Amino acid sequence: MAFMIKSGPLAWLCTHVRQPPMNFHVSQDGWRVNRKTVENYLYLVEREYVPNSYHNNIHAADVTQSAAIIMNSVKLHLDEIPKMEIFCIIMAAAVHDLGHLGVNNDFLINSKHPRATTYNDKSVNENYHISRAFEIARTTPSCDIFESFTFEEQKKCRKLMIDTVFATDMAIHFDLLKAFNEKIDAEPDVNKWEDRNLLYQMVVHLADIGNPARPFPLARGWAERVIQEFCEQGDKEASLGLAVSPFCNRENMNMPKAQQGFINVFLKPTLTTFHRVVPEFTGPALEYLDKTIAEWVKLEQSGFKM
């Protein structure tokens, strides 16, 4: 595996865990994928991640690992999760920001970027990420990670991965949370859910936004990365004569305040909702989150901005 030496954190993470078999035969633990093909695929995927301040291959690896950890807690509440579904969740996490340009959907739309034209201004980033992910699998030799699945299984995989990547669009965050709350109100036992796509969407969405729910040195490091990328977008908007987006203006950036806002509006309600399903994961996460909030409050009171 010569290319493994050259690969970055995403490919390393996804190929240095408990491995499926090298051939297409079903193994004793149910895996039915070709390890070499998966490695080839992830290597190409990682190469297409742009070295942005935040949306880069390190973020992809982080979200992939987080999704796997959350799934370990989900497994405690489900009688069985098909290996194919676990595979799709991990792959969706790995490709969820593939080729991200370091700017949000509004920037792509307002700047009339070709991707916005292609995807008709709808979830432009997310459309590109998952479209390119399948394009690599379908058009690149020795990279079809779905080749061992039946036609019907491939359709199911495609829908699950598309739904999951689209769930990372923050524009649908509140709709996603509302739908999940309504479903769990109707049936609190997720083991009885016939369609688990919404559950898996929440897993990857939470993995994507959950950085503040970590020990503060880690939470702060990720906050610095994302704020830097926001400010870089603001610089681009100003240079193009566009209105600078909220939280993208260097001149009035207040990182402690911005982080508290994100936590209270987006992350904490998501963790609280998901606590109804996987308290084993969300319990410790909420404890770290409270400590993170306290640290940001201290920094704000000290006059620190960024």
Steps between C-alpha positions, in 0.01 A plus 500: 500500500755758390246780474411464865825675593399799292139518614371741761287464814176408323637204306713395798202503735273306268758235415660444843191377680352154524501394137251330272631207293720537197247329269128521433398197704296573809720474806388356832422849629297593192727733303479473121737760358846490348757663726736595216217667309397697809861612552529608136174692527587679823842594371343677201231657719760641736700647213197707399460660841622859475749624764253750648536629853208288619326297229798280418608136521564527876140609554383211281699250705372655822136476392551143379646396834228684691225333296652159575514580873137617505397186312661288771254655745210463255577128472416459868139589422446302181469123472692503174650748255578357156871528417403667173333785690803548726722506191282767337501719811879489524542570129248785513692656788827462308368674186263749661721803417682358198641783288370772733630841390505657846190713437133444582207450267397865511843606376485253212154627405575871539828477311329306219742212537465223237403251770203718596396505135532123472293431813246780457597676826376204711736355762781578259789372712320185611383423146856526376651292782277197454483527122877501471525216752287274280672619186835382637354162595327450165760628257840423655649152448537295819300756703144367483439443868145381425585236240437205732144613579189401305316755287239553772767532767681760293179702469455483877863602560470792262184632664643463850823678413325780311253556785781498756726746319207733432429497875831683555356812331445739790210656308288195584623463858174605666286294262717196571477551876122550480454184295714297740313629805166419340611150407639418842187646663293261289728202572760541776649157431726552196533123477145498365568753224467332162680783321815609684625755249396789725694346790812468284459855372507621857810293577709660225352847554590483868848371417540796265403774747613341827849647541407732790394196705859402566772595748546873458849495342355291216179704481697824483734365232210411274331834573813686392505302175137565414515870591811541285317343206197723559722809496670381182157477340423851621821624339395342170153651524644846562740467208210407270281786617256262670343556840713335766310209654420486873792374711739554208617854573847521654440850624221408740566132557444383857591131516384432859161655428466324164582164654251546783234589244572192290497273804177634645309522173623191317716252689350482848141448376629228265686317776201538733270349239738217419538430872163327474665240278865466602557639851825301516651741246310821565536493880879554501472729197257731678730512803793610282272747323408673826871533584567639152225759541649608833842544339360712218313715753826561687679596179219735398505667841877544471454697180642231269351505150712283271 
